[in-house]
Amino acid sequence: QVRLVESGGGLVQAGGSLRLSCAASGSSFSPNSMGWYRQAPEKQRELVAVMTSGGSTNYADSVKGRFTISRDNGNAKNTVYLQMNSLKPEDTAVYYCNALYDYFMTYWGQGTQVTVSS
């Protein structure tokens, strides 16, 4: 069973930075893609950023130029990071890690809270 473990959320002032990490385990295969979604109160979950196994990336328009998704190419394989800079209060949400295996099996992390104060 695939397990995604997230870390790095917290409280930060507007304009600050946070780095989220997500480590996938439980499969002998690498995921097709890993990414981050977020869900603010009373809003739908939305894509923030995703990276494919080939290294292609896609970002929500609202975070382009501020957030960067990356992966660990060393010993911590199947680990992705989300570097969040110039954070805004509207970035406040629970951030969920997502991994896609076999192009149809999707897994979610437990979520990590990011709160940006104004």
Short mmCIF file of the C-alpha atoms (twelve columns), coordinates in Angstrom:
data_MODEL
# 
_entry.id   MODEL 
# 
loop_
_atom_site.group_PDB 
_atom_site.id 
_atom_site.type_symbol 
_atom_site.label_atom_id 
_atom_site.label_alt_id 
_atom_site.label_comp_id 
_atom_site.label_asym_id 
_atom_site.label_seq_id 
_atom_site.Cartn_x 
_atom_site.Cartn_y 
_atom_site.Cartn_z 
_atom_site.pdbx_PDB_model_num 
ATOM 1   C CA . GLN A 1   0.000   0.000  0.000   1 
ATOM 2   C CA . VAL A 2   1.394   3.344  -1.040  1 
ATOM 3   C CA . ARG A 3   1.859   5.852  1.728   1 
ATOM 4   C CA . LEU A 4   2.537   9.558  1.360   1 
ATOM 5   C CA . VAL A 5   4.026   11.434 4.294   1 
ATOM 6   C CA . GLU A 6   4.019   15.213 4.208   1 
ATOM 7   C CA . SER A 7   5.875   17.729 6.306   1 
ATOM 8   C CA . GLY A 8   6.773   21.385 6.364   1 
ATOM 9   C CA . GLY A 9   3.533   23.261 6.862   1 
ATOM 10  C CA . GLY A 10  3.098   26.000 9.410   1 
ATOM 11  C CA . LEU A 11  2.353   29.632 10.096  1 
ATOM 12  C CA . VAL A 12  4.198   32.364 8.215   1 
ATOM 13  C CA . GLN A 13  3.749   36.061 7.603   1 
ATOM 14  C CA . ALA A 14  2.811   37.370 4.208   1 
ATOM 15  C CA . GLY A 15  5.875   37.586 2.006   1 
ATOM 16  C CA . GLY A 16  7.554   34.714 3.782   1 
ATOM 17  C CA . SER A 17  8.536   31.268 2.589   1 
ATOM 18  C CA . LEU A 18  7.825   27.656 3.443   1 
ATOM 19  C CA . ARG A 19  9.018   24.378 2.025   1 
ATOM 20  C CA . LEU A 20  6.799   21.319 1.941   1 
ATOM 21  C CA . SER A 21  8.094   17.781 1.562   1 
ATOM 22  C CA . CYS A 22  6.309   14.599 0.562   1 
ATOM 23  C CA . ALA A 23  7.840   11.133 0.637   1 
ATOM 24  C CA . ALA A 24  6.146   8.190  -1.075  1 
ATOM 25  C CA . SER A 25  6.735   4.647  0.113   1 
ATOM 26  C CA . GLY A 26  5.177   1.203  -0.181  1 
ATOM 27  C CA . SER A 27  5.659   0.528  -3.870  1 
ATOM 28  C CA . SER A 28  8.558   -0.938 -5.785  1 
ATOM 29  C CA . PHE A 29  7.616   1.292  -8.697  1 
ATOM 30  C CA . SER A 30  8.092   5.005  -9.072  1 
ATOM 31  C CA . PRO A 31  4.984   7.133  -9.472  1 
ATOM 32  C CA . ASN A 32  3.997   8.508  -12.858 1 
ATOM 33  C CA . SER A 33  3.644   11.903 -11.237 1 
ATOM 34  C CA . MET A 34  3.657   13.577 -7.863  1 
ATOM 35  C CA . GLY A 35  2.193   16.883 -6.981  1 
ATOM 36  C CA . TRP A 36  0.498   19.196 -4.547  1 
ATOM 37  C CA . TYR A 37  -3.116  20.226 -4.208  1 
ATOM 38  C CA . ARG A 38  -4.665  22.559 -1.690  1 
ATOM 39  C CA . GLN A 39  -8.063  23.098 -0.173  1 
ATOM 40  C CA . ALA A 40  -9.113  26.272 1.575   1 
ATOM 41  C CA . PRO A 41  -12.189 26.386 3.836   1 
ATOM 42  C CA . GLU A 42  -15.420 26.102 1.874   1 
ATOM 43  C CA . LYS A 43  -13.525 25.783 -1.403  1 
ATOM 44  C CA . GLN A 44  -12.837 22.880 -3.701  1 
ATOM 45  C CA . ARG A 45  -9.496  21.156 -3.749  1 
ATOM 46  C CA . GLU A 46  -7.322  22.617 -6.485  1 
ATOM 47  C CA . LEU A 47  -4.100  21.745 -8.207  1 
ATOM 48  C CA . VAL A 48  -1.075  23.732 -7.079  1 
ATOM 49  C CA . ALA A 49  1.799   22.037 -8.886  1 
ATOM 50  C CA . VAL A 50  2.628   18.666 -10.367 1 
ATOM 51  C CA . MET A 51  5.762   17.016 -11.707 1 
ATOM 52  C CA . THR A 52  5.819   13.974 -13.970 1 
ATOM 53  C CA . SER A 53  8.372   11.201 -13.816 1 
ATOM 54  C CA . GLY A 54  9.935   12.765 -16.894 1 
ATOM 55  C CA . GLY A 55  10.426  16.051 -15.099 1 
ATOM 56  C CA . SER A 56  7.674   18.073 -16.718 1 
ATOM 57  C CA . THR A 57  5.914   20.500 -14.422 1 
ATOM 58  C CA . ASN A 58  2.588   22.269 -14.328 1 
ATOM 59  C CA . TYR A 59  1.533   25.059 -12.005 1 
ATOM 60  C CA . ALA A 60  -1.664  26.830 -11.124 1 
ATOM 61  C CA . ASP A 61  -1.641  30.343 -12.545 1 
ATOM 62  C CA . SER A 62  -1.994  31.760 -9.047  1 
ATOM 63  C CA . VAL A 63  1.347   30.352 -7.915  1 
ATOM 64  C CA . LYS A 64  3.475   30.671 -11.035 1 
ATOM 65  C CA . GLY A 65  6.676   32.543 -10.318 1 
ATOM 66  C CA . ARG A 66  6.289   32.049 -6.560  1 
ATOM 67  C CA . PHE A 67  6.153   28.279 -6.034  1 
ATOM 68  C CA . THR A 68  8.585   25.670 -7.315  1 
ATOM 69  C CA . ILE A 69  8.088   21.923 -7.318  1 
ATOM 70  C CA . SER A 70  11.151  19.712 -7.350  1 
ATOM 71  C CA . ARG A 71  12.156  16.164 -6.584  1 
ATOM 72  C CA . ASP A 72  15.001  14.440 -4.870  1 
ATOM 73  C CA . ASN A 73  17.249  12.693 -7.359  1 
ATOM 74  C CA . GLY A 74  19.546  11.323 -4.700  1 
ATOM 75  C CA . ASN A 75  18.954  8.801  -1.957  1 
ATOM 76  C CA . ALA A 76  15.486  10.092 -1.047  1 
ATOM 77  C CA . LYS A 77  13.801  8.865  -4.197  1 
ATOM 78  C CA . ASN A 78  10.087  9.403  -4.666  1 
ATOM 79  C CA . THR A 79  10.258  12.575 -2.624  1 
ATOM 80  C CA . VAL A 80  8.937   15.864 -3.899  1 
ATOM 81  C CA . TYR A 81  9.232   19.337 -2.503  1 
ATOM 82  C CA . LEU A 82  7.221   22.487 -2.871  1 
ATOM 83  C CA . GLN A 83  9.173   25.662 -2.267  1 
ATOM 84  C CA . MET A 84  6.699   28.453 -1.602  1 
ATOM 85  C CA . ASN A 85  7.980   32.016 -1.718  1 
ATOM 86  C CA . SER A 86  6.250   35.386 -1.501  1 
ATOM 87  C CA . LEU A 87  3.361   33.757 0.309   1 
ATOM 88  C CA . LYS A 88  0.038   35.541 0.399   1 
ATOM 89  C CA . PRO A 89  -2.895  35.194 2.803   1 
ATOM 90  C CA . GLU A 90  -4.887  33.617 -0.033  1 
ATOM 91  C CA . ASP A 91  -2.373  30.760 -0.064  1 
ATOM 92  C CA . THR A 92  -3.758  29.656 3.295   1 
ATOM 93  C CA . ALA A 93  -5.084  26.119 2.928   1 
ATOM 94  C CA . VAL A 94  -4.497  22.500 3.733   1 
ATOM 95  C CA . TYR A 95  -1.930  21.238 1.252   1 
ATOM 96  C CA . TYR A 96  -2.181  17.630 0.104   1 
ATOM 97  C CA . CYS A 97  0.452   15.570 -1.603  1 
ATOM 98  C CA . ASN A 98  -0.738  13.416 -4.479  1 
ATOM 99  C CA . ALA A 99  0.895   10.541 -6.331  1 
ATOM 100 C CA . LEU A 100 -0.277  8.733  -9.452  1 
ATOM 101 C CA . TYR A 101 0.735   5.142  -10.124 1 
ATOM 102 C CA . ASP A 102 -0.022  3.043  -13.205 1 
ATOM 103 C CA . TYR A 103 -1.711  6.134  -14.675 1 
ATOM 104 C CA . PHE A 104 -4.922  5.534  -12.734 1 
ATOM 105 C CA . MET A 105 -4.112  4.704  -9.091  1 
ATOM 106 C CA . THR A 106 -4.065  7.932  -7.143  1 
ATOM 107 C CA . TYR A 107 -2.993  8.332  -3.534  1 
ATOM 108 C CA . TRP A 108 -3.226  11.216 -1.113  1 
ATOM 109 C CA . GLY A 109 -1.273  12.336 1.900   1 
ATOM 110 C CA . GLN A 110 -2.914  13.326 5.147   1 
ATOM 111 C CA . GLY A 111 -2.541  17.037 4.456   1 
ATOM 112 C CA . THR A 112 -0.486  19.766 6.069   1 
ATOM 113 C CA . GLN A 113 -1.806  23.159 7.122   1 
ATOM 114 C CA . VAL A 114 -0.280  26.301 5.673   1 
ATOM 115 C CA . THR A 115 -1.416  29.555 7.222   1 
ATOM 116 C CA . VAL A 116 -0.248  32.930 5.918   1 
ATOM 117 C CA . SER A 117 -0.984  35.912 8.132   1 
ATOM 118 C CA . SER A 118 -1.371  39.398 6.759   1 
# 
